[in-house]
Amino acid sequence: MRRRELLGAVAAATTVATAGCNSLGRTLTGDDGDDPESVTVETIDASGSRAGSTVVPEPGRVTFVEFFATTCPICASQMSVVGDAYRQTGEDVQFLSVTSEPVGLTVSREDVAAWWDDHDGGWPVGVDDGVALARKYGATSIPTAVVVAPDGTVAWSHTGRTTASRIVAEIRAAGGDSTP
């Protein structure tokens, strides 16, 4: 009887996991990603960032979000790229980097702030506690960059390495036309 219970539990867990992955896949392809509902993200005290919260996306503005982890070497190498894009886009764009790491368990807010400072972060950085923002935008891998148009629709999403010029071009195409 125990074997039957174990197999039933494994089957149930597999079903739940598969449903979750399918749901994230729909978000990435835009089935749910066009939802203009905002998510509140905790921001932390670090270079260019203040402790508090921000709403993502900010209604009426182009939003750029970069999902990262402090343990990701590609994320670390992308920091200068994202920083260059930030300096080129101006104040009309909501710009945010977000970690979905279990802050408070395996990494502290102070660890994230120290990593941020070590990698020359100079724009707002947040914590996606509960991964609501990552789910919303289908950020199942890191680094993932997302550009959201002023109406809340996903204009561009990319996972992996990219260039500052590509980020800036996608932001401008979504309606973030200002220059510094």
PyMOL commands that set and color helices and strands:
alter all, ss='L'
color gray80, all
select helices_A, chain A and resi 2-29+73-89+109-118+129-137+164-173
alter helices_A, ss='H'
color red, helices_A
select strands_A, chain A and resi 39-43+52-56+62-68+93-99+125-127+144-148+154-159
alter strands_A, ss='S'
color yellow, strands_A
deselect
rebuild
show_as cartoon
